[in-house]
């Protein structure tokens, strides 16, 4: 994945960002609205933890995998709610499986992994298991915000 791909991905997702630092071998992009830092580096980089969500991207990563990692980083900050309310066509296409992606199943699967077998998530676990048997449009007609948060 090339450094120039990151701004393109962010532009396609409709999110604003700032470039904090950029050089031939290192770049940091900030997406303030969703609390995300995307770091592109030619060499292994250990980012000191703080209050930002961080996605590390290296040139050896495939574009599709890095794009998905960036979307998950955005999603943890509420990106899907933003996308549904700001760009509903894009949101619906992502859920329906645009370009081989099926975010409907990916979101639900990610939630089920997060919930695990913890009793405090019993209701949500069953709700999401039921959601796997329905289409994204059927779920949206019952609960428009079903996919808003992880």
HELIX and SHEET records of a PDB file:
HELIX    1   1 UNK A    3  UNK A   13  1                                  11    
HELIX    2   2 UNK A   32  UNK A   34  5                                   3    
HELIX    3   3 UNK A   63  UNK A   75  1                                  13    
HELIX    4   4 UNK A   79  UNK A   86  1                                   8    
HELIX    5   5 UNK A   88  UNK A   96  1                                   9    
HELIX    6   6 UNK A   98  UNK A  100  5                                   3    
HELIX    7   7 UNK A  103  UNK A  115  1                                  13    
HELIX    8   8 UNK A  119  UNK A  121  5                                   3    
HELIX    9   9 UNK A  122  UNK A  132  1                                  11    
HELIX   10  10 UNK A  136  UNK A  142  1                                   7    
SHEET    1   A 4 UNK A  18  UNK A  22  0                                        
SHEET    2   A 4 UNK A  26  UNK A  31 -1                                        
SHEET    3   A 4 UNK A  36  UNK A  41 -1                                        
SHEET    4   A 4 UNK A  53  UNK A  58  1                                        
END                                                                             
